């Protein structure tokens, strides 16, 4: 009597001939979903990029100037209060 590989037989039974490898199926489904995406035009991409850069610069300016100087002033007053200078 020949020995059979039960694990290999079980895997073959689970995967029908028409069923794709899970990795291949993943890439096929991903490709299908990417075709459904509405991609922005070049002009929209530039406009949105400039908005992001503008908001980032404004946030950096706010954090760097307003908050930093406010915290520096508060720490300086606290040190003067504690030391008594």
C-alpha positions as CSV (number, residue, x, y, z in Angstrom):
1,X,0.0,0.0,0.0
2,X,1.4,3.4,-1.0
3,X,1.4,6.2,1.6
4,X,-0.6,9.2,0.8
5,X,0.1,12.7,1.9
6,X,-3.1,13.7,3.7
7,X,-2.1,17.3,4.1
8,X,-1.6,17.8,0.3
9,X,-4.9,16.0,-0.4
10,X,-6.7,18.3,2.1
11,X,-5.3,21.4,0.4
12,X,-6.2,20.1,-3.0
13,X,-9.8,19.4,-1.8
14,X,-10.2,22.9,-0.4
15,X,-9.0,24.7,-3.5
16,X,-11.0,24.0,-6.6
17,X,-9.4,24.3,-10.0
18,X,-11.1,27.6,-10.8
19,X,-10.1,29.1,-7.5
20,X,-7.0,31.4,-7.6
21,X,-4.1,31.5,-5.3
22,X,-5.0,33.9,-2.4
23,X,-2.1,36.2,-3.3
24,X,-3.1,36.3,-6.9
25,X,-6.7,36.9,-5.9
26,X,-5.6,39.8,-3.6
27,X,-3.7,41.5,-6.5
28,X,-6.6,41.0,-8.9
29,X,-9.1,42.5,-6.4
30,X,-6.7,45.4,-5.7
31,X,-6.3,46.1,-9.4
32,X,-10.1,46.0,-9.8
33,X,-10.6,48.5,-6.9
34,X,-7.9,50.8,-8.2
35,X,-9.8,51.0,-11.5
36,X,-12.8,52.4,-9.6
37,X,-10.8,55.2,-8.1
38,X,-11.5,58.7,-9.4
39,X,-8.1,60.2,-9.7
40,X,-7.6,64.0,-9.4
41,X,-6.4,66.0,-12.4
42,X,-3.0,67.6,-12.5
43,X,-4.5,71.0,-11.7
44,X,-6.4,69.6,-8.7
45,X,-3.3,67.9,-7.4
46,X,-1.3,71.1,-7.6
47,X,-4.0,73.1,-5.9
48,X,-4.4,70.6,-3.1
49,X,-0.6,70.4,-2.7
50,X,-0.4,74.2,-2.3
51,X,-3.2,74.2,0.2
52,X,-1.4,71.6,2.3
53,X,1.8,73.5,2.1
54,X,0.1,76.8,3.1
55,X,-1.7,75.2,6.0
56,X,1.5,73.6,7.1
57,X,3.4,76.9,6.9
58,X,0.7,78.7,8.9
59,X,0.7,76.0,11.6
60,X,4.5,76.1,11.8
61,X,4.4,79.9,12.1
62,X,1.7,79.8,14.8
63,X,3.5,77.2,16.8
64,X,6.9,78.8,16.3
65,X,6.0,82.4,17.0
66,X,2.8,82.5,19.2
67,X,3.1,79.4,21.3
68,X,6.8,79.5,21.7
69,X,7.0,83.1,22.7
70,X,4.0,82.6,25.1
71,X,5.7,79.7,26.8
72,X,9.0,81.5,26.9
73,X,7.4,84.5,28.5
74,X,5.6,82.3,31.1
75,X,8.7,80.3,32.0
76,X,10.7,83.5,32.4
77,X,8.1,85.0,34.7
78,X,8.0,81.7,36.7
79,X,11.8,81.6,37.1
80,X,11.8,85.3,38.2
81,X,9.0,84.6,40.7
82,X,10.8,81.5,42.1
83,X,14.3,83.0,42.2
84,X,13.2,86.5,43.2
85,X,15.4,88.3,40.8
